[in-house]
Amino acid sequence: MNFDYDVLLIGGGITGLMAAQKLSDLGLKVALVEKHTTFASGPSTRNEGWLHRGTYHASSIRDRKAAIQVARRCIYGHKQLRRFSPEAVEDPDVLPLALIRREDTLSEVISRWDEADVKYRPISRAEAERIVPDATFENVSGIFQVADVSLNTRILYRKLLALAQKSGCSFYLGSEIEVIDGQAVVMRDQAGVRMTLKASTVVYSSGIGAKEIFRKHHGIDLPIRYWKSHLVVTKRLAHAGIFFLDPHEAAMMHHGDVSIIGFNEDALMCAEPSYDVLKDRAENLHRGICRIFPSWDSRGSLDVACVKVDYVTDLAGARSLNIAISEPVPGHVVVLPGKMTEAPYLTDVLTSYIHDKLDNPAIARRPCDEFPTLEAEATREVA
Ligand SMILES: Cc1cc2nc3c(=O)[nH]c(=O)nc-3n(C[C@H](O)[C@H](O)[C@H](O)COP(=O)(O)OP(=O)(O)OC[C@H]3O[C@@H](n4cnc5c(N)ncnc54)[C@H](O)[C@@H]3O)c2cc1C
């Protein structure tokens, strides 16, 4: 079959845009199809814009080994994004505060931070009160200045898009996939014009849409679950970000004149993705905000819901915060980041995976690339 593209990406959130930029930068012929008329209109934009630096996940994931692994991937993503798009980092010199209520968890958290290489500096309550004067630090047993930052995702996506376009990537916005037949993808744009694109590899960077597309076009029910959680958007409450590490407490990042606040571990498994706000969940979050800012006035604030997905592995019970790359149908690869911050790690692994599948005859093979062949020849000789 003659292919129009080496890679066709379906879905233009952070994963699709970053993969488009990296793969086309590598000289591959890449196209990206997005069903909406704007890029990243789902979770990649309806989130807290928190560029993690391992601080939260090193402490919040129960299993220590998994926590350290996720924290390190966040640090990897954090460093790569700050280098790639420093202009997208908001208030780079303002360090947020991480708070811990439970004294009995302090030493374990610090030991995990040390192992994962999380940056932190313990500070006194008096210093914290100077940094965030309107907050209350009652019943808090640990206060740390940490290195997480807020990210202006629109700037990051704009840069990814511009660089991918420069490297020759084709973009099809507002295009609905109608048929997937082998490596041929038939789509229809908003004017009703049909087009068929053939790609050596189809990558589903479709986030919450991946399950539906696989069910419809491949008859496969991917083991993907949906988790709803809530955010509040309100006028900026402090100069520095401030977040608890304890479950069911608030975590706040700032973007210009507004603060966006989420609630730790409030993700609720749901059957279908929807952005409907659940009143009781939003109220829990409001109470959480008042536990940091007792005089917070909720008037004028906005409740938002969003949905994350995870790929069920053998860890079935807990929500997987890990990245996932799988190829349920040969030539059709599904990619999901646990978090936006993990997209750099995910897309680097994807790039390497795609390169190994497509290879490049213009570049000499390494001895290790020949190894499976050499081994097979040696086995044949012995036989
Ligand atoms: C409330 C909330 C807060 C969060 N906060 C943070 C945070 O602060 N920091 C962080 O690191 N992570 C955060 N996350 C996680 C993060 O937002 C997601 O992991 C990440 O955005 C997923 O990106 P994605 O590109 O894989 O998927 P998505 O953002 O879902 O993008 C998928 C794209 O594919 C398109 N698409 C879907 N189906 C099709 C189709 N059939 N054809 C064509 N296009 C299709 C969609 O329109 C969409 O543009 C948060 C998540 C939630 C829910």
The ligand as an SDF file (V2000), in Angstrom:
LIG
                    3D

 53 58  0  0  0  0  0  0  0  0999 V2000
  -10.1500   18.4660   36.3370 C   0  0  0  0  0  0  0  0  0  0  0  0
   -8.8220   18.0810   35.7560 C   0  0  0  0  0  0  0  0  0  0  0  0
   -7.7050   18.8080   36.1070 C   0  0  0  0  0  0  0  0  0  0  0  0
   -6.4580   18.4350   35.6130 C   0  0  0  0  0  0  0  0  0  0  0  0
   -5.3800   19.1950   35.9440 N   0  0  0  0  0  0  0  0  0  0  0  0
   -4.1690   18.8750   35.4600 C   0  0  0  0  0  0  0  0  0  0  0  0
   -3.0570   19.6970   35.7710 C   0  0  0  0  0  0  0  0  0  0  0  0
   -3.2050   20.7430   36.3830 O   0  0  0  0  0  0  0  0  0  0  0  0
   -1.8350   19.2890   35.3450 N   0  0  0  0  0  0  0  0  0  0  0  0
   -1.6570   18.1500   34.6280 C   0  0  0  0  0  0  0  0  0  0  0  0
   -0.4980   17.8210   34.3220 O   0  0  0  0  0  0  0  0  0  0  0  0
   -2.7080   17.3780   34.2460 N   0  0  0  0  0  0  0  0  0  0  0  0
   -3.9630   17.7230   34.6410 C   0  0  0  0  0  0  0  0  0  0  0  0
   -5.0490   16.9820   34.2720 N   0  0  0  0  0  0  0  0  0  0  0  0
   -4.8680   15.8490   33.3380 C   0  0  0  0  0  0  0  0  0  0  0  0
   -4.7080   16.3590   31.8960 C   0  0  0  0  0  0  0  0  0  0  0  0
   -5.5820   17.4130   31.6300 O   0  0  0  0  0  0  0  0  0  0  0  0
   -4.9260   15.2150   30.8790 C   0  0  0  0  0  0  0  0  0  0  0  0
   -4.1970   14.0760   31.2560 O   0  0  0  0  0  0  0  0  0  0  0  0
   -4.4390   15.6240   29.4810 C   0  0  0  0  0  0  0  0  0  0  0  0
   -4.9330   16.8970   29.1330 O   0  0  0  0  0  0  0  0  0  0  0  0
   -4.8710   14.6230   28.4260 C   0  0  0  0  0  0  0  0  0  0  0  0
   -4.4460   15.1030   27.1720 O   0  0  0  0  0  0  0  0  0  0  0  0
   -4.7400   14.3520   25.8130 P   0  0  0  0  0  0  0  0  0  0  0  0
   -4.1870   15.1890   24.7320 O   0  0  0  0  0  0  0  0  0  0  0  0
   -4.2460   12.9470   25.8940 O   0  0  0  0  0  0  0  0  0  0  0  0
   -6.3160   14.2320   25.7180 O   0  0  0  0  0  0  0  0  0  0  0  0
   -7.4440   15.3490   25.4730 P   0  0  0  0  0  0  0  0  0  0  0  0
   -7.1310   16.6170   26.1170 O   0  0  0  0  0  0  0  0  0  0  0  0
   -8.7190   14.6240   25.8260 O   0  0  0  0  0  0  0  0  0  0  0  0
   -7.4060   15.5900   23.9120 O   0  0  0  0  0  0  0  0  0  0  0  0
   -7.9520   14.6880   22.9970 C   0  0  0  0  0  0  0  0  0  0  0  0
   -8.3160   15.4160   21.7280 C   0  0  0  0  0  0  0  0  0  0  0  0
   -8.8130   14.4460   20.8050 O   0  0  0  0  0  0  0  0  0  0  0  0
   -9.9560   14.9620   20.1620 C   0  0  0  0  0  0  0  0  0  0  0  0
  -10.7620   13.8230   19.7110 N   0  0  0  0  0  0  0  0  0  0  0  0
  -11.4320   12.9410   20.4770 C   0  0  0  0  0  0  0  0  0  0  0  0
  -12.0740   12.0420   19.7090 N   0  0  0  0  0  0  0  0  0  0  0  0
  -11.7690   12.3590   18.4140 C   0  0  0  0  0  0  0  0  0  0  0  0
  -12.1470   11.8130   17.1540 C   0  0  0  0  0  0  0  0  0  0  0  0
  -12.9550   10.7750   17.0600 N   0  0  0  0  0  0  0  0  0  0  0  0
  -11.6590   12.3930   16.0280 N   0  0  0  0  0  0  0  0  0  0  0  0
  -10.8440   13.4640   16.1040 C   0  0  0  0  0  0  0  0  0  0  0  0
  -10.4810   14.0430   17.2680 N   0  0  0  0  0  0  0  0  0  0  0  0
  -10.9300   13.4850   18.4220 C   0  0  0  0  0  0  0  0  0  0  0  0
  -10.6230   15.8070   21.2300 C   0  0  0  0  0  0  0  0  0  0  0  0
  -11.5100   16.7520   20.6520 O   0  0  0  0  0  0  0  0  0  0  0  0
   -9.4280   16.4440   21.9110 C   0  0  0  0  0  0  0  0  0  0  0  0
   -9.0420   17.6450   21.3030 O   0  0  0  0  0  0  0  0  0  0  0  0
   -6.3190   17.3320   34.7360 C   0  0  0  0  0  0  0  0  0  0  0  0
   -7.4530   16.6280   34.3560 C   0  0  0  0  0  0  0  0  0  0  0  0
   -8.7020   16.9960   34.8530 C   0  0  0  0  0  0  0  0  0  0  0  0
   -9.9030   16.2320   34.4390 C   0  0  0  0  0  0  0  0  0  0  0  0
  1  2  1  0
  2  3  1  0
  2 52  2  0
  3  4  2  0
  4  5  1  0
  4 50  1  0
  5  6  2  0
  6  7  1  0
  6 13  1  0
  7  8  2  0
  7  9  1  0
  9 10  1  0
 10 11  2  0
 10 12  1  0
 12 13  2  0
 13 14  1  0
 14 15  1  0
 14 50  1  0
 15 16  1  0
 16 17  1  0
 16 18  1  0
 18 19  1  0
 18 20  1  0
 20 21  1  0
 20 22  1  0
 22 23  1  0
 23 24  1  0
 24 25  2  0
 24 26  1  0
 24 27  1  0
 27 28  1  0
 28 29  2  0
 28 30  1  0
 28 31  1  0
 31 32  1  0
 32 33  1  0
 33 34  1  0
 33 48  1  0
 34 35  1  0
 35 36  1  0
 35 46  1  0
 36 37  1  0
 36 45  1  0
 37 38  2  0
 38 39  1  0
 39 40  1  0
 39 45  2  0
 40 41  1  0
 40 42  2  0
 42 43  1  0
 43 44  2  0
 44 45  1  0
 46 47  1  0
 46 48  1  0
 48 49  1  0
 50 51  2  0
 51 52  1  0
 52 53  1  0
M  END
$$$$
